[in-house]
Amino acid sequence: MCRLEKTDRAAGRRVGEVLMVFYRTVMVDGLSIFYREAGRPDAPTLLLLHGFPSSSRMYEPLLTRLSAHYHLVAPDYPGFGHSDAPGAKAAFPTRSIKLLK
């Protein structure tokens, strides 16, 4: 079971015509996962996933350009950007081990 707790690190606000980006974290299974969020929550949501080895920072210009039309969420994967890294003894899913055999 996954436990989630949402917290804000910093808040954004509309300044003139520019929408500021919110910087937030959510606790997932004991790890603090950082994400950037912009746009109206009632607009269509776009989930922006970064590649390896990157972070949600790469979407910063896109967040401000598209936030008038979309609700945008760009998380940092565990161990990347501002998200916590799992410990060295993090559990590797049994299903994945079976697939590797």
Backbone torsions as a table, in degrees:
resi	resn	phi	psi	omega
1	MET	NA	141.1	-177.1
2	CYS	-101.7	129.0	179.1
3	ARG	-103.6	127.1	-177.6
4	LEU	-117.6	135.6	172.3
5	GLU	-137.6	121.2	-176.8
6	LYS	-97.4	132.1	176.0
7	THR	-138.9	155.6	175.6
8	ASP	-98.4	133.9	170.9
9	ARG	-88.9	-38.6	178.8
10	ALA	-152.6	156.0	-179.3
11	ALA	-112.5	147.5	175.8
12	GLY	-106.7	164.3	176.8
13	ARG	-153.9	161.0	179.6
14	ARG	-78.3	125.8	178.7
15	VAL	-123.6	107.7	-174.8
16	GLY	64.0	-122.8	179.2
17	GLU	-101.2	-1.7	-176.2
18	VAL	-97.2	126.4	176.8
19	LEU	-90.4	126.7	178.2
20	MET	-79.3	154.6	-179.8
21	VAL	-92.4	138.5	175.2
22	PHE	-87.9	139.5	176.3
23	TYR	-113.1	116.0	-172.6
24	ARG	-132.9	166.0	173.6
25	THR	-132.8	154.7	174.2
26	VAL	-136.4	136.4	178.0
27	MET	-85.5	122.5	178.9
28	VAL	-125.8	113.0	-179.8
29	ASP	49.4	42.7	176.2
30	GLY	85.0	-0.5	177.6
31	LEU	-108.3	137.5	174.9
32	SER	-83.0	114.2	179.7
33	ILE	-104.1	121.7	-178.4
34	PHE	-88.1	143.5	172.8
35	TYR	-149.9	154.8	176.3
36	ARG	-105.2	140.9	-177.6
37	GLU	-139.0	138.2	179.2
38	ALA	-149.3	160.8	177.6
39	GLY	91.6	173.6	-179.3
40	ARG	-79.5	132.6	179.1
41	PRO	-61.4	-22.2	179.8
42	ASP	-86.9	-3.7	177.2
43	ALA	-83.4	163.9	175.9
44	PRO	-57.7	136.7	-176.0
45	THR	-93.4	134.2	172.5
46	LEU	-115.8	125.4	176.2
47	LEU	-96.5	117.9	-176.2
48	LEU	-102.9	106.9	-178.2
49	LEU	-101.5	128.2	-177.9
50	HIS	-83.7	164.5	178.0
51	GLY	-91.8	-172.2	-179.2
52	PHE	-103.0	136.1	-13.8
53	PRO	-96.7	101.8	-175.5
54	SER	-138.4	-164.0	177.3
55	SER	-154.6	176.7	180.0
56	SER	-65.4	-14.1	179.4
57	ARG	-57.0	-30.1	-178.6
58	MET	-64.1	-19.4	-178.7
59	TYR	-94.6	0.6	-176.4
60	GLU	-52.2	-47.8	178.7
61	PRO	-65.0	-36.4	-179.8
62	LEU	-68.4	-36.1	179.9
63	LEU	-60.2	-43.9	-179.1
64	THR	-73.5	-31.4	-179.0
65	ARG	-74.6	-36.5	-174.4
66	LEU	-99.5	-5.8	-172.9
67	SER	-66.7	-18.5	177.2
68	ALA	-72.8	-21.1	-174.8
69	HIS	-115.5	-20.2	-173.8
70	TYR	-135.7	157.2	167.7
71	HIS	-93.2	117.7	-172.7
72	LEU	-113.2	134.2	177.7
73	VAL	-131.3	124.7	-179.2
74	ALA	-129.0	99.2	-179.0
75	PRO	-86.2	157.9	167.7
76	ASP	-96.0	130.1	177.2
77	TYR	-63.7	156.2	175.2
78	PRO	-55.3	129.7	-179.9
79	GLY	89.0	0.8	179.9
80	PHE	-125.2	154.1	178.3
81	GLY	55.8	-128.2	-177.8
82	HIS	-97.8	4.7	178.7
83	SER	-80.0	151.1	176.0
84	ASP	-66.3	150.7	174.3
85	ALA	-95.5	140.5	176.5
86	PRO	-68.3	156.1	179.3
87	GLY	-66.0	165.5	-178.8
88	ALA	-63.1	-25.6	-179.1
89	LYS	-101.8	29.9	179.7
90	ALA	-62.6	140.9	-177.6
91	ALA	-66.9	132.5	175.4
92	PHE	-98.3	125.3	-174.8
93	PRO	-54.2	133.4	-178.9
94	THR	-58.8	-38.4	-179.9
95	ARG	-58.8	-40.6	179.2
96	SER	-64.8	-39.0	178.6
97	ILE	-62.8	-41.9	179.5
98	LYS	-63.4	-37.2	179.5
99	LEU	-67.9	-28.3	-178.7
100	LEU	-78.1	-18.9	-177.8
101	LYS	-75.8	NA	NA
